Amino acid sequence: MKKRIIIGIIILIVGVVGIISGIKIANKEKECNQSALKFKKEYESYNNEEIKYQNKKYKLSKLTISDNNPMKSLNEKEIINKLTNTTGVIMFTSPIDYISREMIKVLLEIAPSFDCDTIYYYDIDELNNEELINELKKKLSLENLVNGTIIFIKDGSVSESQVGISKDYKYGKKISETQKKELSRTLKNGFNSISGGMCEREKQC
């Protein structure tokens, strides 16, 4: 009788511990995924929205982004630190920039092949700190810092960069197959230039 009681208590304890662990894991996953969900919600909310660029109107492309995408936002204070002390990828982008949205499709398609847990991004439309802008341009060796800029960093140094889709791309046009192949090739070279083709193992969780 005592053995049955003891066994019953053990089973109960194991069950309670299992439930508590399951709840903690579920909460952790939900918490960890907030950055990915934030990116998905923000960028998908502008699907088919009409924007104005250089006095012309354009309809933004439709994006369908996975809940488990690798995108994680940076703030102003973090940008220089990431550029100086990390190995990974940073994209300067905007949810209302046509070029950025076309590039994101290709970037998210390629990233999984390189085991890339995290791709950092920053919305240039929010950047109004002249000192930081000049510091970034100097660090990145760019005359202008524009949306649709992807930087590959290895051990704090820029190994590769891509500004825009291609020289022959016209704003407001969907990326062509030729342009997609060209951009894909450049991005693959970028991933290969950092840590043997792997981003820094910095998961969002």
N, C-alpha and C positions, 0 to 999 in steps of 0.2 A: 504493500500500500504506500509506504513511504517513498519507495523507488518511483512509483507512478507519479506521485506528487512532485518529486524532485525533477523528474523528466518533463512533467507538464510545465513547471516553473522555468526550466531551461529553454523549452520551446517558446514559451511566452516572451522571455527576455530576448531570445534571438529574433523573434518576430518583430518586437518593438524596435530593437536596434536596426533591423533591416528597413523598417518603415521610416525611421528618423534619417537614416543614411540616404534613402531614396529621395526624401524631401529635400535634404541638403544638396544632393547632386543636381536635382531638378532646378532648385533655386539658383545654384551656381551657374548652371548652363544658361538659364534665363538671363542672369545678371551679365554673364560673359558676352552674350550675344547682342547686347544693347547697341554697341557701336555699329555692328553689321545691319541691324534692323533700322537704326537711325539713318544710315546711308541709303538703304533700300527705300524707306518711306520718303526721304527728302527728294531723291532723284526721280522716283516713280510718280511723285505728286505733280511733276511738271510734264508728264507725258502729253504730247500733242498740244501743249500750250503755245500760244502765239507770242513771239518776242520781236523786238525791234533792234536791228543792228545796222549802224551806219545809214539811218533813215529808211531802211527797208524792213519789211515784215517777213518773218519766217515762222514756220511751225516746227517745234522741237520734235525730235524722233521719240518713239516709244521705247522705253527700257523695261525689261523684265529681269529683275535682279534677285538672285538666290538669298534666302534668309541667312545662309552661311557664307556670305561673301567675305573677302579678307580686308575690306576697307575700314580704316580707323582714322578718325579726324585728329589733326594736330592744332594746337593753338599757337599764337605768335611766339610765346616763350620757348616752345618746344622745337620749333623749326631749326634754328641754328644748332641746337644741341644734337638733333638727329643727323643733320648734315655733317657734323664734326666728329661724332662719336659712335656711329653705328654702321651696320652693313644692311642694306635694304633698299626699298623703293619708296619714293615720294612723288605724288602727282599733284600739280597745281591745277585746280579745276574749278568748275562752277556748275550747279545744277541747271542754270539757265544759259549755258554756253553750248552752242550747237557742236562745235569741234570737240569739246570735252566729252560730250555724250557719245559721239561716234567712236572716240578713242577708248572710252571705258568698255564698250562692247568687246573690243579686241583684247584689251588688257585682261579683263575677267575671263575671257575664253582661254588665254594662254597661261595665266598664272598657276592654275592647278598642276600643269605639267612640270612646273619647277618647284613644287612643294612649298609654295609661298603662303605662309600663314597670315602675314600682315602686310598690307600695302597702305602706307600713310597718305593722307590727302589733306590739302588746305584750300579753302575757297578764297581765291585772289580778290574777289569782289569785296571781301571783308578787310583786305590789307590796305591800310592808309598811313602806316608808319614809314615815313620817308627814310629814316635812318636804317630801318630793317630792310626796306626795299633795296637800298644801295648796297647794304651788306650782302644780301642774297645775290644780287646781280654780280657783285665782285666774286663771291664764293663760287658761283655757278658759271662764271665767265660768259655772262649773257648781257647783251645791250639792253634788252627789255625782258621783263618777267611777265609772261602772258599765260592765259588759260590754255590748257592742252599741252603743258610741259611735264614730261616724266623724267625723273632723275634716278639713276641707279648709283648707289653709294657703296663702296667697299672700304671698310676700316676708316671711315671718316673722310674719304676722298671720292670725288665724282669719277666714276669709271666710264659711264655712258650717259647720254641724255637724248631726249627726243622732243623737239618743239613742233607741235602741230602734226597733221597727218602726212602731208607731203607737199612739195613745192607746187604741184599742179592742182592741188585741192582748192575748190571754190566754196566759200562759206555758204552754208545752207543746203548743200547737196549731200545726199547719202553717200557714204564711203563706197567706192567702186571695188570690185573684186581685185583689180590690179593694185589699187591703193592699199587694200586690206592686206594683201600678200606682202607688200613692201613694208608696211607698218609692223606686221607680225614678225618679219625677218629682223627688223631693227630691235623690237622689244625682246625677241629671243636672244639676240646678241647681248642686250643689256642684262638679262637674267644670267646669261652664261659668264658675264664679266664680274659677277659678284659671288664670291665664295663657291666657285665651282658649280654655279647654276642654282644655288639654294639661297633663299632669303634668310636673314637672321631668324633663328628659331624663337620667335617672340609671339606666342599665341595670344589671342585676345582674352583668353581665360587664364 
